[in-house]
Amino acid sequence: MSKLTAQERKARDDERFSQRVSERREKGEDVVAYALTTKKAVKFLTKSERRNLNERKAALAEEKKLKEQQELVRIEAAFTEQESE
């Protein structure tokens, strides 16, 4: 079996991801969640799915930022408790 060139490998991978996204869409699965976990699948989403993907990314980033702020507050509270002892 001959080795594939980079271009052939990319075409093969694109075809696979396109097929996987289509299969998930037909089954009624959440293709946006799949695209969030598999970045190569993003380019096979429809416009509305991409909008949904961007909204979810923004929500996840906001959630992460909130958790980081809560963690900082918790650490600061623990630090000030140690100083007051």
N, CA, C and O atoms as CSV, one atom per row, in Angstrom:
chain,resi,resn,atom,element,x,y,z
A,1,MET,N,N,0.856,-1.184,0.000
A,1,MET,CA,C,0.000,0.000,0.000
A,1,MET,C,C,0.895,1.237,0.000
A,1,MET,O,O,1.801,1.361,0.824
A,2,SER,N,N,0.636,2.124,-0.907
A,2,SER,CA,C,1.466,3.321,-1.018
A,2,SER,C,C,1.060,4.348,0.029
A,2,SER,O,O,-0.085,4.389,0.480
A,3,LYS,N,N,2.018,5.167,0.398
A,3,LYS,CA,C,1.739,6.222,1.367
A,3,LYS,C,C,0.992,7.357,0.685
A,3,LYS,O,O,1.208,7.657,-0.489
A,4,LEU,N,N,0.115,7.972,1.448
A,4,LEU,CA,C,-0.664,9.096,0.917
A,4,LEU,C,C,0.126,10.389,1.061
A,4,LEU,O,O,0.890,10.568,2.010
A,5,THR,N,N,-0.068,11.267,0.123
A,5,THR,CA,C,0.537,12.587,0.243
A,5,THR,C,C,-0.262,13.389,1.269
A,5,THR,O,O,-1.357,12.988,1.664
A,6,ALA,N,N,0.282,14.504,1.689
A,6,ALA,CA,C,-0.411,15.340,2.665
A,6,ALA,C,C,-1.760,15.801,2.129
A,6,ALA,O,O,-2.747,15.846,2.864
A,7,GLN,N,N,-1.794,16.140,0.848
A,7,GLN,CA,C,-3.040,16.605,0.236
A,7,GLN,C,C,-4.077,15.479,0.192
A,7,GLN,O,O,-5.255,15.715,0.458
A,8,GLU,N,N,-3.656,14.276,-0.136
A,8,GLU,CA,C,-4.573,13.129,-0.178
A,8,GLU,C,C,-5.076,12.790,1.218
A,8,GLU,O,O,-6.246,12.452,1.399
A,9,ARG,N,N,-4.191,12.883,2.201
A,9,ARG,CA,C,-4.575,12.595,3.580
A,9,ARG,C,C,-5.597,13.620,4.060
A,9,ARG,O,O,-6.568,13.266,4.728
A,10,LYS,N,N,-5.381,14.886,3.720
A,10,LYS,CA,C,-6.316,15.941,4.115
A,10,LYS,C,C,-7.677,15.721,3.458
A,10,LYS,O,O,-8.709,15.876,4.111
A,11,ALA,N,N,-7.688,15.369,2.202
A,11,ALA,CA,C,-8.949,15.110,1.495
A,11,ALA,C,C,-9.680,13.926,2.114
A,11,ALA,O,O,-10.899,13.959,2.278
A,12,ARG,N,N,-8.932,12.881,2.456
A,12,ARG,CA,C,-9.524,11.704,3.080
A,12,ARG,C,C,-10.136,12.065,4.436
A,12,ARG,O,O,-11.263,11.673,4.739
A,13,ASP,N,N,-9.386,12.817,5.249
A,13,ASP,CA,C,-9.878,13.218,6.566
A,13,ASP,C,C,-11.097,14.126,6.457
A,13,ASP,O,O,-12.050,13.983,7.222
A,14,ASP,N,N,-11.069,15.057,5.509
A,14,ASP,CA,C,-12.217,15.944,5.312
A,14,ASP,C,C,-13.463,15.141,4.946
A,14,ASP,O,O,-14.555,15.416,5.445
A,15,GLU,N,N,-13.296,14.163,4.086
A,15,GLU,CA,C,-14.427,13.321,3.684
A,15,GLU,C,C,-14.977,12.552,4.882
A,15,GLU,O,O,-16.192,12.427,5.044
A,16,ARG,N,N,-14.091,12.046,5.708
A,16,ARG,CA,C,-14.525,11.300,6.909
A,16,ARG,C,C,-15.308,12.195,7.862
A,16,ARG,O,O,-16.377,11.815,8.340
A,17,PHE,N,N,-14.773,13.386,8.139
A,17,PHE,CA,C,-15.470,14.276,9.065
A,17,PHE,C,C,-16.789,14.758,8.484
A,17,PHE,O,O,-17.773,14.892,9.211
A,18,SER,N,N,-16.819,15.017,7.199
A,18,SER,CA,C,-18.060,15.412,6.556
A,18,SER,C,C,-19.111,14.313,6.710
A,18,SER,O,O,-20.273,14.583,7.012
A,19,GLN,N,N,-18.686,13.093,6.500
A,19,GLN,CA,C,-19.589,11.951,6.618
A,19,GLN,C,C,-20.073,11.787,8.061
A,19,GLN,O,O,-21.254,11.528,8.293
A,20,ARG,N,N,-19.172,11.937,9.022
A,20,ARG,CA,C,-19.556,11.800,10.429
A,20,ARG,C,C,-20.559,12.864,10.844
A,20,ARG,O,O,-21.525,12.576,11.551
A,21,VAL,N,N,-20.327,14.093,10.404
A,21,VAL,CA,C,-21.261,15.172,10.741
A,21,VAL,C,C,-22.623,14.896,10.116
A,21,VAL,O,O,-23.653,15.082,10.764
A,22,SER,N,N,-22.633,14.460,8.875
A,22,SER,CA,C,-23.896,14.149,8.195
A,22,SER,C,C,-24.636,13.019,8.903
A,22,SER,O,O,-25.853,13.085,9.078
A,23,GLU,N,N,-23.906,11.984,9.309
A,23,GLU,CA,C,-24.532,10.861,10.007
A,23,GLU,C,C,-25.139,11.311,11.325
A,23,GLU,O,O,-26.256,10.918,11.664
A,24,ARG,N,N,-24.415,12.130,12.067
A,24,ARG,CA,C,-24.931,12.627,13.352
A,24,ARG,C,C,-26.158,13.510,13.136
A,24,ARG,O,O,-27.111,13.453,13.913
A,25,ARG,N,N,-26.132,14.314,12.096
A,25,ARG,CA,C,-27.263,15.190,11.783
A,25,ARG,C,C,-28.496,14.343,11.445
A,25,ARG,O,O,-29.600,14.648,11.895
A,26,GLU,N,N,-28.306,13.280,10.652
A,26,GLU,CA,C,-29.419,12.399,10.272
A,26,GLU,C,C,-30.005,11.687,11.482
A,26,GLU,O,O,-31.217,11.485,11.557
A,27,LYS,N,N,-29.156,11.305,12.430
A,27,LYS,CA,C,-29.619,10.617,13.630
A,27,LYS,C,C,-30.272,11.570,14.628
A,27,LYS,O,O,-30.874,11.132,15.609
A,28,GLY,N,N,-30.151,12.866,14.376
A,28,GLY,CA,C,-30.734,13.848,15.283
A,28,GLY,C,C,-29.840,14.162,16.467
A,28,GLY,O,O,-30.291,14.742,17.454
A,29,GLU,N,N,-28.577,13.782,16.374
A,29,GLU,CA,C,-27.638,14.063,17.459
A,29,GLU,C,C,-27.183,15.513,17.409
A,29,GLU,O,O,-27.405,16.211,16.420
A,30,ASP,N,N,-26.563,15.946,18.454
A,30,ASP,CA,C,-26.095,17.319,18.581
A,30,ASP,C,C,-24.760,17.489,17.849
A,30,ASP,O,O,-23.700,17.204,18.407
A,31,VAL,N,N,-24.819,17.953,16.601
A,31,VAL,CA,C,-23.597,18.111,15.810
A,31,VAL,C,C,-22.743,19.269,16.323
A,31,VAL,O,O,-21.529,19.279,16.118
A,32,VAL,N,N,-23.362,20.238,16.985
A,32,VAL,CA,C,-22.596,21.360,17.525
A,32,VAL,C,C,-21.710,20.877,18.673
A,32,VAL,O,O,-20.559,21.299,18.787
A,33,ALA,N,N,-22.232,20.007,19.510
A,33,ALA,CA,C,-21.425,19.437,20.595
A,33,ALA,C,C,-20.270,18.622,20.018
A,33,ALA,O,O,-19.155,18.663,20.539
A,34,TYR,N,N,-20.535,17.895,18.958
A,34,TYR,CA,C,-19.483,17.132,18.288
A,34,TYR,C,C,-18.405,18.067,17.740
A,34,TYR,O,O,-17.213,17.779,17.845
A,35,ALA,N,N,-18.828,19.176,17.161
A,35,ALA,CA,C,-17.881,20.146,16.612
A,35,ALA,C,C,-17.075,20.834,17.718
A,35,ALA,O,O,-15.914,21.189,17.514
A,36,LEU,N,N,-17.692,21.018,18.882
A,36,LEU,CA,C,-16.960,21.594,20.004
A,36,LEU,C,C,-15.816,20.690,20.445
A,36,LEU,O,O,-14.746,21.165,20.826
A,37,THR,N,N,-16.050,19.401,20.389
A,37,THR,CA,C,-15.021,18.462,20.820
A,37,THR,C,C,-14.062,18.087,19.704
A,37,THR,O,O,-12.917,17.717,19.966
A,38,THR,N,N,-14.517,18.178,18.468
A,38,THR,CA,C,-13.706,17.811,17.314
A,38,THR,C,C,-13.623,19.016,16.384
A,38,THR,O,O,-14.515,19.239,15.565
A,39,LYS,N,N,-12.566,19.779,16.513
A,39,LYS,CA,C,-12.449,21.038,15.779
A,39,LYS,C,C,-12.474,20.872,14.263
A,39,LYS,O,O,-12.867,21.795,13.550
A,40,LYS,N,N,-12.062,19.716,13.762
A,40,LYS,CA,C,-12.059,19.508,12.313
A,40,LYS,C,C,-13.472,19.417,11.740
A,40,LYS,O,O,-13.667,19.588,10.537
A,41,ALA,N,N,-14.450,19.150,12.593
A,41,ALA,CA,C,-15.829,19.016,12.129
A,41,ALA,C,C,-16.508,20.364,11.931
A,41,ALA,O,O,-17.576,20.431,11.323
A,42,VAL,N,N,-15.908,21.434,12.431
A,42,VAL,CA,C,-16.538,22.762,12.394
A,42,VAL,C,C,-16.860,23.204,10.973
A,42,VAL,O,O,-17.919,23.784,10.737
A,43,LYS,N,N,-15.974,22.943,10.032
A,43,LYS,CA,C,-16.194,23.464,8.682
A,43,LYS,C,C,-17.328,22.765,7.938
A,43,LYS,O,O,-17.677,23.174,6.830
A,44,PHE,N,N,-17.900,21.732,8.517
A,44,PHE,CA,C,-19.012,21.025,7.875
A,44,PHE,C,C,-20.363,21.376,8.496
A,44,PHE,O,O,-21.369,20.735,8.196
A,45,LEU,N,N,-20.387,22.394,9.360
A,45,LEU,CA,C,-21.630,22.837,9.978
A,45,LEU,C,C,-22.354,23.822,9.072
A,45,LEU,O,O,-21.741,24.503,8.250
A,46,THR,N,N,-23.663,23.883,9.237
A,46,THR,CA,C,-24.450,24.877,8.507
A,46,THR,C,C,-24.283,26.233,9.198
A,46,THR,O,O,-23.710,26.308,10.285
A,47,LYS,N,N,-24.776,27.293,8.579
A,47,LYS,CA,C,-24.630,28.634,9.160
A,47,LYS,C,C,-25.300,28.733,10.522
A,47,LYS,O,O,-24.734,29.300,11.457
A,48,SER,N,N,-26.503,28.183,10.634
A,48,SER,CA,C,-27.212,28.252,11.916
A,48,SER,C,C,-26.485,27.432,12.984
A,48,SER,O,O,-26.447,27.820,14.152
A,49,GLU,N,N,-25.913,26.306,12.580
A,49,GLU,CA,C,-25.153,25.492,13.530
A,49,GLU,C,C,-23.880,26.222,13.967
A,49,GLU,O,O,-23.471,26.124,15.123
A,50,ARG,N,N,-23.262,26.949,13.045
A,50,ARG,CA,C,-22.064,27.724,13.397
A,50,ARG,C,C,-22.411,28.848,14.367
A,50,ARG,O,O,-21.655,29.127,15.298
A,51,ARG,N,N,-23.555,29.490,14.148
A,51,ARG,CA,C,-23.993,30.537,15.084
A,51,ARG,C,C,-24.186,29.933,16.469
A,51,ARG,O,O,-23.758,30.501,17.474
A,52,ASN,N,N,-24.836,28.775,16.507
A,52,ASN,CA,C,-25.054,28.076,17.773
A,52,ASN,C,C,-23.714,27.708,18.406
A,52,ASN,O,O,-23.551,27.826,19.620
A,53,LEU,N,N,-22.761,27.267,17.601
A,53,LEU,CA,C,-21.429,26.917,18.092
A,53,LEU,C,C,-20.766,28.138,18.721
A,53,LEU,O,O,-20.203,28.038,19.812
A,54,ASN,N,N,-20.823,29.272,18.061
A,54,ASN,CA,C,-20.211,30.487,18.593
A,54,ASN,C,C,-20.878,30.927,19.893
A,54,ASN,O,O,-20.203,31.399,20.809
A,55,GLU,N,N,-22.202,30.775,19.976
A,55,GLU,CA,C,-22.923,31.119,21.202
A,55,GLU,C,C,-22.488,30.200,22.338
A,55,GLU,O,O,-22.272,30.657,23.460
A,56,ARG,N,N,-22.360,28.921,22.054
A,56,ARG,CA,C,-21.929,27.976,23.087
A,56,ARG,C,C,-20.493,28.233,23.532
A,56,ARG,O,O,-20.171,28.129,24.716
A,57,LYS,N,N,-19.634,28.571,22.571
A,57,LYS,CA,C,-18.249,28.897,22.928
A,57,LYS,C,C,-18.214,30.102,23.857
A,57,LYS,O,O,-17.474,30.115,24.841
A,58,ALA,N,N,-19.016,31.112,23.540
A,58,ALA,CA,C,-19.066,32.314,24.376
A,58,ALA,C,C,-19.591,31.971,25.775
A,58,ALA,O,O,-19.067,32.461,26.775
A,59,ALA,N,N,-20.614,31.139,25.838
A,59,ALA,CA,C,-21.175,30.734,27.131
A,59,ALA,C,C,-20.153,29.935,27.939
A,59,ALA,O,O,-20.022,30.132,29.147
A,60,LEU,N,N,-19.433,29.038,27.272
A,60,LEU,CA,C,-18.407,28.261,27.964
A,60,LEU,C,C,-17.278,29.153,28.468
A,60,LEU,O,O,-16.768,28.950,29.570
A,61,ALA,N,N,-16.888,30.136,27.670
A,61,ALA,CA,C,-15.832,31.055,28.082
A,61,ALA,C,C,-16.293,31.884,29.283
A,61,ALA,O,O,-15.521,32.114,30.215
A,62,GLU,N,N,-17.539,32.328,29.260
A,62,GLU,CA,C,-18.086,33.104,30.370
A,62,GLU,C,C,-18.147,32.254,31.638
A,62,GLU,O,O,-17.816,32.723,32.727
A,63,GLU,N,N,-18.569,31.008,31.485
A,63,GLU,CA,C,-18.643,30.094,32.623
A,63,GLU,C,C,-17.244,29.852,33.210
A,63,GLU,O,O,-17.068,29.829,34.428
A,64,LYS,N,N,-16.275,29.677,32.345
A,64,LYS,CA,C,-14.897,29.456,32.795
A,64,LYS,C,C,-14.380,30.685,33.532
A,64,LYS,O,O,-13.728,30.563,34.569
A,65,LYS,N,N,-14.670,31.867,32.997
A,65,LYS,CA,C,-14.236,33.112,33.622
A,65,LYS,C,C,-14.868,33.268,35.006
A,65,LYS,O,O,-14.200,33.680,35.954
A,66,LEU,N,N,-16.146,32.939,35.116
A,66,LEU,CA,C,-16.851,33.031,36.391
A,66,LEU,C,C,-16.243,32.074,37.417
A,66,LEU,O,O,-16.046,32.439,38.576
A,67,LYS,N,N,-15.945,30.836,36.976
A,67,LYS,CA,C,-15.339,29.860,37.882
A,67,LYS,C,C,-13.965,30.322,38.351
A,67,LYS,O,O,-13.613,30.147,39.517
A,68,GLU,N,N,-13.191,30.911,37.446
A,68,GLU,CA,C,-11.866,31.419,37.817
A,68,GLU,C,C,-11.984,32.542,38.831
A,68,GLU,O,O,-11.197,32.607,39.775
A,69,GLN,N,N,-12.961,33.434,38.650
A,69,GLN,CA,C,-13.162,34.526,39.595
A,69,GLN,C,C,-13.569,33.986,40.964
A,69,GLN,O,O,-13.096,34.471,41.992
A,70,GLN,N,N,-14.452,32.978,40.975
A,70,GLN,CA,C,-14.875,32.381,42.242
A,70,GLN,C,C,-13.694,31.718,42.941
A,70,GLN,O,O,-13.565,31.798,44.163
A,71,GLU,N,N,-12.841,31.071,42.172
A,71,GLU,CA,C,-11.663,30.421,42.737
A,71,GLU,C,C,-10.712,31.466,43.338
A,71,GLU,O,O,-10.155,31.255,44.415
A,72,LEU,N,N,-10.531,32.585,42.641
A,72,LEU,CA,C,-9.677,33.652,43.173
A,72,LEU,C,C,-10.235,34.215,44.476
A,72,LEU,O,O,-9.488,34.467,45.421
A,73,VAL,N,N,-11.541,34.409,44.521
A,73,VAL,CA,C,-12.175,34.911,45.740
A,73,VAL,C,C,-11.970,33.915,46.878
A,73,VAL,O,O,-11.674,34.307,48.007
A,74,ARG,N,N,-12.127,32.641,46.581
A,74,ARG,CA,C,-11.944,31.603,47.608
A,74,ARG,C,C,-10.499,31.595,48.116
A,74,ARG,O,O,-10.265,31.480,49.319
A,75,ILE,N,N,-9.549,31.716,47.216
A,75,ILE,CA,C,-8.142,31.722,47.599
A,75,ILE,C,C,-7.814,32.958,48.430
A,75,ILE,O,O,-7.118,32.872,49.442
A,76,GLU,N,N,-8.322,34.106,47.993
A,76,GLU,CA,C,-8.093,35.331,48.753
A,76,GLU,C,C,-8.683,35.234,50.153
A,76,GLU,O,O,-8.070,35.691,51.117
A,77,ALA,N,N,-9.874,34.641,50.273
A,77,ALA,CA,C,-10.519,34.482,51.575
A,77,ALA,C,C,-9.684,33.560,52.465
A,77,ALA,O,O,-9.512,33.835,53.652
A,78,ALA,N,N,-9.173,32.485,51.906
A,78,ALA,CA,C,-8.343,31.565,52.686
A,78,ALA,C,C,-7.047,32.254,53.102
A,78,ALA,O,O,-6.560,32.039,54.212
A,79,PHE,N,N,-6.494,33.069,52.229
A,79,PHE,CA,C,-5.248,33.776,52.536
A,79,PHE,C,C,-5.447,34.805,53.633
A,79,PHE,O,O,-4.609,34.929,54.526
A,80,THR,N,N,-6.550,35.547,53.578
A,80,THR,CA,C,-6.799,36.560,54.606
A,80,THR,C,C,-7.118,35.906,55.944
A,80,THR,O,O,-6.818,36.481,56.991
A,81,GLU,N,N,-7.712,34.729,55.937
A,81,GLU,CA,C,-7.981,33.995,57.181
A,81,GLU,C,C,-6.663,33.584,57.824
A,81,GLU,O,O,-6.529,33.648,59.046
A,82,GLN,N,N,-5.701,33.168,57.031
A,82,GLN,CA,C,-4.393,32.765,57.563
A,82,GLN,C,C,-3.663,33.959,58.177
A,82,GLN,O,O,-3.016,33.822,59.215
A,83,GLU,N,N,-3.760,35.118,57.547
A,83,GLU,CA,C,-3.085,36.290,58.044
A,83,GLU,C,C,-3.688,36.770,59.356
A,83,GLU,O,O,-2.964,37.283,60.210
A,84,SER,N,N,-4.988,36.616,59.534
A,84,SER,CA,C,-5.653,37.103,60.732
A,84,SER,C,C,-5.411,36.191,61.938
A,84,SER,O,O,-5.663,36.596,63.073
A,85,GLU,N,N,-4.936,34.991,61.714
A,85,GLU,CA,C,-4.696,34.064,62.843
A,85,GLU,C,C,-3.475,34.381,63.615
A,85,GLU,O,O,-3.159,33.687,64.582
